[in-house]
Amino acid sequence: MSIILNSRLDTAAAGPLHQSLKKLVEAGQPIAIDGNAVDQIGQACLQVLAAARAAAVARRLSWQVAFPSVAMIEAGELAALDVVTAA
């Protein structure tokens, strides 16, 4: 299942993102994330992505971030979270 991320992933977006990813993981669905539109991503959403990735890996589900924006890559590097580049 593919999730297309919004342009602004602030603290308010963390809850809905968490719920969407949780449903996919619980359903055993492979996860593909399109990050092309992301202009801003905060720590809360980075943590949600990192936790969802860990849950997917623990269940041996496919995890892919396709088309990560520069903002996603830079924020991930700054926070030392490999949610964008990790498979």
C-alpha positions, 0 to 999 in steps of 0.5 A: 500500500502506498502513502503519499505524504503531505507537504507539511508534516508538523506535530499535528500531522503525527497522529493521523500519520501514525494511525495510517501506518499502524493500520498497514503494519497490523494488516501485514501490508507492504509499505511504500511511502511517497515523500516527494511533496514534503516541504517540512517535516518535524521531529514527531513525524520523523519518529512516527516514520522510524517507529513504523519502519521498525514495526514493519521490519519486525514483521518482515514487511517491505518498507520503501520510501520512494522519491524522498524530498530534500527536506525529508533527507536533510531532516532525517540526517539531522535527527540521525534517523535513517527512515528515508534511506533504510530498506 
